[in-house]
């Protein structure tokens, strides 16, 4: 069945304009005005975006399905406007072999409601497994994280940079792991600078995960093949929120001082991607010191709320949540509303006001660091491969 989205303000050619979007056979076939189809969806007074892409999520399956699984995690993604997510390898059963990667793909195929792509984990010893698996991207951990994937041998970073195809991105967790805030920042800067220098030397693509400060963003600009992401929680929360959040405040990288948060905003024009770093844990896990926040269902709304307050431009947000991610990670036929691209579309109600209530979220963990926050703007309808999978803010 053909479908047309009519009367919306569409993000086309990197700007917003009134356009209809027609989808047939799972792909966009026309972008124009006065288009017709068997099914019509009216998007009057709404934004029409390419399906959002999140380059950094932890869906926890296999190994930790008490926290999240491919079904609940992708329900959270869809309700947040995402039609493609990229899952990280640091499960309790880490994605560091071809067999583990194939298992994840099989499980996602069975359970996921949106597209799930996978970053492959690099270790001090799995160089041959990387070649066998032939992944589209890699993740290397230079600092402490959930799981046991931190590289111990400094030469491993250089070897992975040398052996992994240069035009495929290597995502690097370069954050410090010291509990002392100042020392943690020093470690972060030193590791980030080392990664960027090595990327220049090897002439390869590198993506810096979850930058938390202006300096990290500026360091990556030395390398034309380096990209960087920021998370909403590092943009909207700081260390002064830790008392209020209590046991829920722990996250890697940690929340930075308020001044660092403010200065991070000054570097946003040099940022390519917004990433949620969706990392759900049960309440019991958090009581026991687990690090990480859920974020798929609040990310877009936080950014749109900032737009409504004049802090951000909608074009900047749309670029960093769609085409910017697709470009950074070589994702073909996604991230744009153009003929031949995937029929993945997110329709956004900019006027929708709502309050974050963890108990009503789709993520299995049922809490949010933004609990009680009033937001403006939300995904109203999500279309995946030309099929409506979420409508009127609901799966029902």
N, C-alpha and C positions, 0 to 999 in steps of 0.2 A: 504494500500500500504506500502510495506517495503521501508526503506530509509537507505542509508549508507553515512556517512561523511568520505571521503577518503583523505589520504595524509596530514592530519593536525598534528600538534604537540599537543597531547592531555594531559590534566591533569588527570593522572591515578595513583592510589596508592600514592597520595601526591607528585608526581613529573611529569615532562613533558617527553613524549616520543612519537615517531611516532606510532600512532595507528589509525585504522579505528573504527568507532562506528556505529553499526547497530541497527536500531530501528524498531520494529514491534508492532502493536497493542497499540501504545502509550508508550511502555516501551523499555528500552535497552535490547537487546537479545544477543548481542555479542560484545566483544572488542578484536580486534586482527589485523592481517594484511592480505591483499588480500581478504577482504570481499566483497560480492556482494549483490545487492538488486535491486528492480524495479526502484528506483530513486537514483541517485548518486549526491552528493554535494561534489565538490572538494574544499578542504581547504588548498591547497598548500601555504606554507610560512605564515600560520595563526595559532593562538592558538585556540584550541578547549576546552572549559570549560563547566563544568556543568552549567545549567541555574543559574544565580546569584540569591541570596536571600538577601533581605533587611529587617532587623528586626525592622525598625523604620521609618514609613511614616505616613503622615497625608493627606488622600485623600479627606477630607472635606465633604463627603456625608454620611448622610443627614445633611442639615442645612446651608451649606455655599458653595453651588455649583457655586456661582459666582467666587470662588477662584479655584476650582478644582472639578472633579467628578470621579466616578469610570472609565468612559471611557477615559477621557483625562489623568488621573493620571496613568492608566495602559498602555496607549500608551507611556507616558513618560518613564515608567518602562521598557517596552519591548525595546524601542529605546536605552535605556541605558544598555541593556543586562540582565535585571532582568526578571525572569519568576515566581518568588514568592515574595510577599511583605507582611509585617505585619503592619496592620493599627492600629493607636493609638485611644484611646477612647475619647479624649477631643474635640469632635465636639461641636458646639453650642447646639446640641441635644446630650448630652454625652451618651456613651455606658455604662450604669450603671444598666441596667435591662435586663432580659432575652428577653423581647419584643424588646428592642432597638437592641440587638445583632442579633436577628432573622431578623429584618428589614434590617440591614446592609448586612447580608448574602444574603438575597433575592435580594437586589439592586445590589450587586456585581455579583451574578449569572446572572443577566440580562444584565449587562453592561461591566464587566471587561474582558480584553483580556489576563490577566495572573491570576495566583492563588492569592487570597487575604485571608490572615488569620487575625484574630482579637484579639488584646489585650483587656481585659475587665477592666473597670475602677473601682477602689476601692474608696469608700467614707467613711465618718464617720458613716454611717447608713445603708449601703446596704449589710450587711453580709448574709442575707437570700437570696438576689437576686444573690449573687455570687454562692451560693450552687445550686439555681434553674438553673442558666445558665450553670454551670459546664464548664467554659471556659478552654482552654488549657494553658492560661497564663493570668496574671494580670498586671496592671500598677497602681502604686501608686505615687502620686505627693506630695513631701515634700516641694517644692518650687514653686514660681510663674510660671504660664504657661498660654498659650492661653486657655481660658475657665475657668470653676469654679470648678476644681477638686482637689484643694489643700486640704490636710488633715489638719484640725484645732486641732483635739484632738490627742495628742501624743500616747494615748493608742490604737488608731485605727491601727497604724502600727503594733504593737505587736499582736493585735487580728487577723489581716489579715494574718500575718506570721504564727500564730499558727493554724488557721482554714483552710487555703488554702493548698491543698495537697503538701507535702514537695518536691516531685520530679517534680512538675510543676514550671516553673520559674515565679518569681515575678520581674517585671521590675520596677526599682525605679528611679524617677527623684529626685536627691538629691542636685541639684544645688542651690546655694544661690539666694536671690532675692533683696539684698540691691543694691541701685544704686551706692554705693561707691565701687570701684573695689577691694580694700583690704579687706573690710568687707565682700563683696560677696564671696571672696575666703575663708575667715575664716569660713563662714557659710557652704560653700560647703564641706570643709574638715571635719567639725564637723558632718554634716549630713551623709556624706559618712562613716565616722568611726562608727557612731552609727548604721547605716544599716548593716555594715559588722559584728559588734559585735553581733547584734541581730540575724543575719543569722547563726553565729557560735553557739549561744546559742540554737536556734531552729532547728539546723541541717537541714536547708532547702536551696533550690536553689534560688539564687538572681542574677539578672542581673543589673549592674550599667549602666544607660543610659548616652550617650554623655559625657564621661570623657573629661576634657579639660586640665588637667595637669598631670605631671608625678606622683605627690603625690596621686591623686585619684586612678590611676592605681595600684600603689604600695600598697595602703591601702587594695584593694580587694584581694591581694595575700595572706592575712592572712587567708582567708576562702577558703577551697578547693572546695566548692560548689558555689562560686561566679564567675561570668564572667563579662566582661566589653566590651563596644563598644567605638569607636572613630569615629568622623565624618570628612569627607574631609575638611569642612570649618574651623574646629578648627586646622587641620593640615597645611592648606595652607594660612590661613588668621589670622591676629592678630589685636589688637587694633590700631596699626599704620595705618591700612587700613580704619578706620572709617571715616576719613575726605574725602577720595576718594569716598567711598560708599555713604556718605551722609545719606539721609533718608532711604536708603536700608540696613544700617549697623546693625539695631537692630535685635538681635537674643537671644533666651534663650537656654542654658547658653550664656552669652555674650562672644564676642571675647576677648581673654586674652592678656596680654602684650607679646611682641615679645619674650622675654626670656622664658616665660612659654611655648609658642608654640614650641620653639626649644627643650626644655627639654622634652616635651611630646613625641617627636620623639625617645628619648632615651629609652622610656618605651614600645615601640611598640611590642617587642617580648612577652610581657606579656598580650597583648590584644587579645581577641578571635574573635571579629567581627568588620567589618567596616559597619557603618550605615549612611545613607544619612540624616536622620531626615528631609526628604523632607516635607517642611512646606510652601506651596505656599500662597501668598496673592496678591491681586490686587495692582496696583500702588497707587490707592486711599487709600487702607488699610495701605500701608506703609507710605503714607503722614500723616496718622492719628496715627502713632506710633505702628502699628502691628509688632510683633516680629516673625522672621522666614525666612528661605531661601528655595527656590526650590533646588533640588540636584540630582534627579534620572538620569538626562541625562548627568551629568558631572562627577559623582563619579568615575566610572571605568576609564574614560579617564584621570582624574587627577592622579589616582594611577599609571596608565601605563606610563604617562609622567614622573612621579617620577622614575619609573623603568628605563626608557630610559636615565635618567640622572645619574643613578647609586645610587640613594638615597634609593631605595627599591628593594627587590627581587621579581620576578614574582610569585614564589612559595608561598611566604608569602601573597601576595595580593590574589592569587587564594584561598588559604585556608580560609582567613578571609572574603571572599565574597561568599563562597559556603559551604563547609563541616563544617567549624567552626560555622556558623550560625545554620545549621541544627542540629548540636550536642548540642549547647547551648539551643535550643528551642524544642528539641525532635521531629523534623520534619522528619518523616519516608520516606524513599525511595527518598530523594532529596539530592542534594549537592555532588553527586559522579557520575562518569562515570563508572558504574558497571552493570553487568547483573542483571536485576530485578528492577533497579532504573527507575524513571520516565524519559521519553524521552524528557527531557528539556535540551537543549544545546545552548550555546552561542559561536559563532565563531567570533574571534577578529582579526581585521587587525591592527597589531602593527605599521605599517608604515603610516597609515592614519593620515594626518595632517589636523587639522581643527581649526577654530576660533569660540569661543562661541558668538552666536548672539541670544539674547533672542527672537527676533521676529520669529525665525525659529524653536524654540523648540516646542515640543508637549504639554508641560504643559500649562494649561489655563492662567496662570499668565503672561507668555511671557517676563520674565526677569530673570537675573541670577546675583549673586554677582561676578561671574567670567566673566562678559561681556568683550569681546575683548581679552580674554586670548587665546593664541595659545597652543593647546594640540596635543599630538601625541598618537594614539591608539584609536580605536573605535569599538563598536559592529557592525560587518558587516552583520551577519545573526543570527536570533534567531529562534529556533525550540521549539515549545510548544506541549507536548504530541505527539511528532512525526510528527507534522505539521509545515511547514515553515510559520511563521507569520510575519517575517521581513527579507528582503533580499536586499543586495546591498545598505545598509544604509537607507532603505526606506520601507514603508508599501505598496507602489504602485507595 
